[in-house]
Amino acid sequence: MQVAWLTLVWLLLWGELTVGNVLGGLLAGLVVVWLLPLPVLDSGLRIHPIGLLVFLGRFAVDMLVSSFRVAFWALRPGAPPVQIVEVRLRSSSEVMAVLITVALSALPGSLVLEAHVRERQLVLHVLGITGDARAVTEADVARLENRILAAFGTRADQEELR
């Protein structure tokens, strides 16, 4: 696959599609891949189609609800309820922690202020949650974490939460 991409780049650099350019690109690609091999990296991500569909559907609903919550507090006179909440993640995977952090930051009304991956802790700024913001936020993050692990986690990630 790397050879194909390198051949495509070669052809784009030469600017014309000829048999000689294709063969030259293939040869250059093979030499580069042979002389400079890339290490095999395992990101730890596994895509589970059913879990991914559930995550995407629920994330779209969360985006909609969060958007309405922020709009409500923005249009309402007075200061909205704002809290800083520390939440502990249950998964120890760094990749999963990054995905959870990105998903939380993408939701309107929540922002990850600090992420302590080794301690499995996130510090969140949440907007518009009345009552016990800590309990509500912890429950929301736990549900999001479960959906992300169901969509992208390895077996070890998923078993860690059981």
C-alpha angles and dihedrals in degrees: 000000000000090000090054092052092047090049090051091051089048091053092048090051093051092045099215135077110233133146090247093052092048092049091044090050092049091049093047091047093050092049093049093047091046096046098038109033117185119230118251109253126193110200091190093239120134119178115221108191098209093045090047092053091048091048094048093046095048091042090055090052090048090051091052095047092045092049092053091046092053092045091050093052093042093054095041117090116246134036117312120233108268125182138179108219130184113215127188118218119219097209118081095200114115092208091054091047090055092049091049091048092050093047092049092048091050092058114090112245097028130083131176106231098177135009120198102186097179091052091040091232134135127192109211134191107213128189130203103010112133124196120018099004093177095058094043092048094046091051092047093049092047091053091047091048091051092051093048092049090048090051102039111007130112121236089262090054092050095045091050090068095051 
